[in-house]
Amino acid sequence: MHNQPSTLDNQLNLAVTGAPSRGRFLVELLIALLITRLPFISVPFKWLESYFHELSHGLATLLTGGAVSHIQLFPNGAGLCFSQGGWSVVIGFSGYFGAALWGYLIFILATWPRGIRVSFALLGGAVILTTLLWGRDLLTICILASLAVLFLLPLKLNKNRYMGSGLRVMALMIMLNALASPTVLLGLNGKGDAAMLASATWIPAWIWVFIWLAFSALMIFLCWQRVDRAASKTSQPI
């Protein structure tokens, strides 16, 4: 007999794999999309993408032998990473690439049911460490403190299910912002990461923007693929 997947199946899938049902994922994606479009409410989540963007620049600098002085975040979601040395092509490419990758990795963490509280704690701790190492001006420190609260405050909740859903929505917002942000570079003449990469490699800026857009879209697709795979296992006939 072929049994149809039930609500109990979806709940079991969420409990065992941490992955939501297909329908829940689409709802979370819609919520993430709506929040990124709302005035004022979307601002902290733009900071989130900007933070991972600049963090990726910083890590790429360190990994290619350079040194990071500090990072600077702005209320409008822009940011800067001040560094010396390192491989400029890797550093320039890593910002939008890294933000999308961080979003995907956070989504994976959000499908780790037994470690969801650890995930929030680790992410909050990472923001605090970044503040101590690379936060210099008051505005940047205040923005980083807000992001730390965004990760640490949910630890007061007792429901891992809601925490996982919240973390997945945050991860999707990071990827959606990483998908939207590079398009702004197309209107900037000689400014931004794409222009810097074009100058360093002779590859046109629009190609770099396209690569970032494609990679961000791929990360969102991989999230869906993970959800779809888990749902397929749950709905197999018995």
Steps between C-alpha positions, in 0.01 A plus 500: 500500500619848415456738791471871434742724694328641806553787740650246738753406229601863462533542875711185518717626215552830682585321824742252344669696221418855605391576143158660460231374264489643149203716591664635816816583305301696240321689778833580667643614166198726446534644852871564439421670169231720657720604792785600268255732322349665808631846597665530843434134593740383227788718625650259761494220244683716247762546772514122529590455132743793520667346805558165328612685186769692688588199715564305180729777372686486832537123503615498136760763590635287784496180294703664220763640735366849569399680818166655594494834679125533561160482339242774476123456466248769410127536574403464132653151480828603341833399648876519463789274593834674558795272436855477372659235283337179385384402151274781382305287250405241763422772754283696257311192383439361847253762623180414310615141450566460872170658609301254287712208623454607863124512441504144370717376787267664752204330330680167543554580868129575527424142389707358787221443755712407799751776440272793423571674831873439451469653151345820635764518775787446254371766260446748782847422633649554153345848483632585846849379404486708181406804709797449730746442217384737228241738642642849545239773454190534718249458217654172383515371858131587550403319179705195596344504848155499337596198290635319807164559674321373188681167538514474879150618595325192349693286750236605753240306301422144606372384162777373273247474217438875496870572543583283200237671288627843605858409418398365160314823422811700599717279278262547207500878553881502488493310171222719356691816594817349353298437184368857483803700618738441204246648256566842655857479368374517143411865555832594655771622267843396621386420854439183697639148503405427137685808372806408705497145363452630144804723545709216642400228253374674184177302536203741467322598822164366377644150473606507866152622594345216298725244675392629842134496400529146364679378813241656735218344297683166514521517881124557525441212259723271710290589806188396309672184380587407858139552606364310199736206560398473865130527413534228234647261756211566735232450234632171359229228484503233770 
